Amino acid sequence: MDRKIKKLIILFTLLAITFINRKQAGCTEFTEVNNTNSTIISGSVFTDGNGLVYEEVINASGINEYKVVSYTGDGRDIIIPDEYNGGAVTSIADNVFYDNRNIKRVVIGSNITEIGSGAFAFCTSMYQIVIPAKVTKFGKNAFYGLDKNRFTIVTPESSRAEEFALKNGILFTDTKETRLSDKKSIDIEGSQNRIYVYSAPSKIKWKSMDNKIARVNKNGKITALKAGSTTVIAETAGKALKCRVKVLKRNKKNCLKVIYSKYVKKEMTDYEKIYAAHSWLVQNVKYDKTLYKKGTVPAISHTAEGAFNRGIAVCDGYSKAFMVIMGHYGIKCRMVTGGYHAWNMVKIKNKWYHIDCTYDDPVVNGSFNNKIVFMDFFLKTDKEMRKTHVWDYRAFPKCNSKKINKNYRTV
């Protein structure tokens, strides 16, 4: 349906409400409100000169507030104000901007606390929204159908909006600037890493200046191929953003250098360090398939060196490599063996948990190159692990707690 026709239908619907409500009140004409370019559509519904339609509501304290209930304009940059007609604008109703293909950027007023379901769904041209810390409620599919390679939520650090973005795989940052997530990147041969463009105004074109050192795909995923340096460029709206990429030769020393500087950082909590180490091993080490073919594997696959130097290991190689990373930060960790298998126990504050990097890096559809980080055996209890694992329960600490202190840091 043509957008102009859709807007007319919305307007005529609101006019119909006006006619009915005001006829019942003995009045059939519009009245200007105090705000410039503001018009009463019905007894409690108003429109401003920018196409935003508000509904007046009375809160629990008896104070007048306003909810954005519709939009009939055709602007590309939308500002939802802090106040309207002397009252705070506190929420955006369901489907207000649904399927609006004109909108590119939105700034949410500082008094907004709630964004309704489908409020910005299928706004496919939209690449940025500024959300204040006061917003704590997000309706279902509030940003459904947007381009997740470009669309960015700009919000203060540790806000509910940041939490929402992280949970829903949406880019987030604390600045309106169009920029790369990384201007410099360091990695080892054979690794993969993704960089992002925050608030890209148009579709992004990626390229590497030296595809023999590292290549980049259409989504910004960089594959490090051999030791050396190159530059990855992201072009959007005529702007070229550059990331200097350095690839190190794969060995234990370089792997640990990259892990400690880029993935498992000192400032993280113990939980975050454990999560990052687990993820790195799953994504950068593969199970030694010669065990399936010959029934045996080289001795190095049973070591941490196999995991770091070759990117190939079996269960005890994964476990020993995990212990090396934990030991660097003083996090207590043990290797558990039983039933021809090995995994780890790790301690957060005063409680022990099971973690099995090998089982969380399964062979998928016959491929040993799984990059998906499974969490089926991440920080589990004895009861949970006994369903699939066997060990001498008397020889190891008890893992009975499901409660994890995610903010604890080993001193």
N, C-alpha and C positions, 0 to 999 in steps of 0.2 A: 504494500500500500504506500502511496506517495506520502512523504513526511509532512508536507503542508496540509494534506487532507487529514492525516492523523491528528495534527495540532488543532485543526478546526473542530474535529469531533470532540476533543478534550474540552475546548473552549465552550462549545455549544452545550456540552453536558453540564459544565459548571454554571452556565447561564440558566439552564433549566432548573438547577437547584436553587439559584437565586430567585427566579420567578415564583417558584412554589413557596419558598420560605418567606419572601418579602410580601407576597400576596396574602399569606396567612397573617402577616403583621400589619396589613392594611397599607403597604407601600410597594410600588412597583418600579421605582427608579433607582439607579446607582447613586452612591454618595461617595465623594472624595474623602479619604482619611487625611490625617495631618501630614503623613509622609509624602514628599514630592513624588509624583508619578505612581502613587499607590491607589488602588481602587478596590472597593468592597465588591466581591462577587456574590457572596451570600451573607447571612448574618454573622458567620464566624470564619468565612473564607475570603482571603484577600490576594491580590496579585500586584507585584511591583512592576516597574518599567523595564525590568530585565528578563521577564518571563518566568520568574519564580513564583509559585503559588503557595501560600501559607494557610494553615488552619490554626485558629486561636484556641488554646486549651487552658484550663485553669488547673494548676498543680495542687498538691495536697495542702500547701500553705495558703491557697487562695490567691496566688500570684499569676498574672497573665503570662503565658509563654506561647511560642509559636513552633509549629511543626511544618517542614517543607513537604508538601503533598503532591506537587506536580511541577512540571517544567514545560513551558510552551515556547521558549525562545529558540534561537538557532546559533547561540554563541559558541566559540571554541574554548574560551577561557572562562570558567565559571567560578565566581566567588560567592560562597554562602555566608552571609554576614553574621556577626556576633549577635546583633539585635535587629528587630524589626518593629516599627511602630511603638518603640519604648519598652518592648518585652524581649527577653532572651530567646534566641532561636536554639532549641535544644535537641531536635531530632530530625532525621530524614526518613520519611515513610518508605514502605515497600515499593519497588518498581518505579521510583520517581524518574530516573533517567534511563530506564530500560530500553535497550536497542537504539540509543541515540548515537549515530555514527559521526556527528559533528564534533562532539566534545573531545578536547585534547588534554586539557589540564583543569584540575579542580582544587580549590582551596576551601577547606572546611572551617567554619567559624569556631572560635575558642569555647563557646558554650555548648556545642554539640556533644551529646553523650551516647547517642545511638544511631547506627546506620542500618536501615531496614533490609529485609530479604530482597535480593535481586535489584537493589537500588541502582547499581551501575552495570548490571549484567548486559553483555553483548555490546558494550560501548567500545567497539573494536579500534577506534582511532585514539582512544585515551591512553596516554603514556605516563601520566603522573597525577597523584593525588596527595595533598598535604593534609595529614590527620593529626590533630592535637592530642596531647596526653589524656585529655578528659574523656575521649571516646572509649567506652569500655564494653559496649555491646555491638556485635556484628551479626546481622541476620544471615540466614542460609543463602549461599550463592550470591553474596553481595557484589562480588567482582567476577562472576562467572563469564567465561568466554573471552576474556581479555588476553592479549599477547604476553605470555609470561617471560618472553625473552626481552621485553622492553618495559612493560608496565611496572611502575615503581611506587611504593608507598613511602612518602617522606614523613618521618615521625621521630619524636625524641627517643633516645636510647632507653631501653627497658620499659617502654610503654606497652599497653595492651595491644596496640596496633602492630607493634613489632612482633609480639608473640603470635598474633593472628597471621601475620605475613609469613613467619617462619613455619607455622603449622600447615599453611596452605600453599607453600612453595612459591610465594610471591617475593619479588625483589624488594628490599627495604634499605633505606639509608636515612641520614639525618640532615642532608643538604639537598637543595633543589637543583644543584649543578648537574649537568650531563657529564658523566665521567666513568672511567673504568674502575672496576673493583680493585685492580692491581696495576700499578705502573711498572713494577718489576716482579719477575717470577723466577724462582730457582727450583729445579727438579732434577731427577735422575733419569738415565736412559730407560726407556720402556714405560715410564709413568704417564698417567693422564691427569689433566687438571683443567678445570673450567674457569674462565674469567667472564665477567658480566659488564654490560653497559647499563648504568643506572639512568633512568629517564631519557631513553633514546627517542628523539622526536620522530624518527622514521625507521624503516626496516634497516637492519644492520648488515653491512657487507664486511666479511672477515677475510684477511689474507696474511700469510707469513712471507717474510722477505727471503727466507731460506728454508724450503720444504725438506731439505736433507737433514737439517738440525731439528726442526719441529714443524709440524703441520697443524692447521686449525680448521675445524669444520664450521658449518653455517650457524651453529649454536654457540660458538666460542670455546669449544672443547679443544684443548691443546694436547697433542701427543708428542712427547719428547722422544726423538729417534736416536740421536748420537751426540756425544759431547761437543759443546761449542755454544755460540751465542747467535741469536737472531732477534728480529723485531716483529711482533704481531700487531697488525693495524686493524682497528674497527672504524668503519666509516658510517656516519649517520648524519643526515641533513647537511651534507657538505663539510662536516667536521671530521678530521682524522685523529683518532685517539690511539696512542701508542703504548705498548707494553714491551719492555725489554726482557727477553727470555734467555735464561742461562741454563744449559743442560750439563749435568755432571756425569762423569763415568760411574757406572754402577759398581759400588763396592760397599762394604759395611760402614766404613768411615763416612763416606758421602751420604749414604742412606740416613745415618743417624744425624748428620749435620742438617739435612733437609727436614727430617722429622722434628727435631728439637726447635728449629727456627721457624718452621712454617705450619706444622700440623699439631704437634703436642707441645703447647707453649707453657712457659713457666707460670704465667699469670692465671692459667686455668684452674678450676677446682679439680679435686681428685676424680670426681665423676666425669668431668669433661675430658680429662687426660686419658682415662680408661676408654671412654667412647672413641676419642680420636685415634688412639693406638690400635684399637680393635678395627676401626674403619680402614686405617692405612694398610694394615696387614691383609685384610680381605681384598682390597682393591689393588694391591701391589705384589701379592704373592699368590702363586697358583699351586695346586696340589700336584705332586710328582706322579704323572700318569704311568711311568714305567712300572710302578707297583702293580698296576692292573694288567700290564702286558707281560711282565716277566716274573712277578711275584717277589721282586726284590728291588731295592733302590740304592743309589750311591750313598756312601756314608755321610757325605756332606748334606744330604737332604734331611738328615736327622739333627741338624745343627742350626743355630741362629745364623751362622755364616751362609748356609744354603738359602735361607729366607732373604737375607740382605744382599749377598753378593750375586746370586743367580735369580732370585725371585721365584725359586722353586723349593718346596719343602713338603714333608709329611707332618703328621700331627705333632710330634715332639719338636720338630723344627719351628713350627708356628709358636708353640708354647714357650720355647727358649727365647725366641725373638721378642715375644711379648714381655717376658721377664726382664730382658735387657732394658727395654723402654721404661718399665715401671721402676726398675732399680735406679735409673738416672734421677728420678724424682723422689726417691725414698719411700715409695708406696709399697707396702708389704704384699708379696706375691709368691705363690707356690705353684709348682707343677704337680698335677695329679695324674697317676697312671692306674690303669685297670682295664681288663677286657681288651688287651692289645690296642689300647688307645691312650692318648695323653691330652690334657687340657689344663686350665689354670684355676686357682682360687685367688681372689684379690680382696684386700681389706680396705674398707672405707670407714674412717673413724674407728669404731671398735667392733665392727661387724664384717663377717666374711661372706663372699658371694662366689658362685661358680661363673666362669666365662670360657666359652669354647670357640676360639677363632676359626678352627678347622671346620667344625660343623656349620658355622655361620658363613662358610665359603664353599658351598656345595658344588658338585659337578652338575651343571644344568643342561639338560638335553644332550648329554654326551660331551659337552664342552668343558674344558678345564680352565677357561678364561673368564669365569664369572667375575663381574664387576659390581654386582648388586650386594649391598651390605645387609645381610639377614640379621635379625635380632632374636632369633628363636632360642639362643643359648647365651644370652647376655645378662649377667648379674642375676643368676637364678638360685633358688633354694635347693637343699638336699632333696626334698620331696619332689620337686620338679625334675631334677636331674636323674633321679632313680628310675624314671620311666624309660630312659634311653642309655644310661651309663651305669657301669659297675665299678666300684672301688672299695678299698678297705676303710669302712667308715670310722673305725677306731683310730686310724693312723693320721687323720686329717681334722682340721677344725670343723666345728658344726656351722652349717649355713642355714639358718632358720628364719632370717628376717626378710620380709618383702619391702620394708621401709628403707629407703636410701637417702642419706644426707647428701644432697646434690651440691650443697654450698661448702662442704668441708674441704680444707686444704691441709695437707701434711706439712707440719712445720719443719 
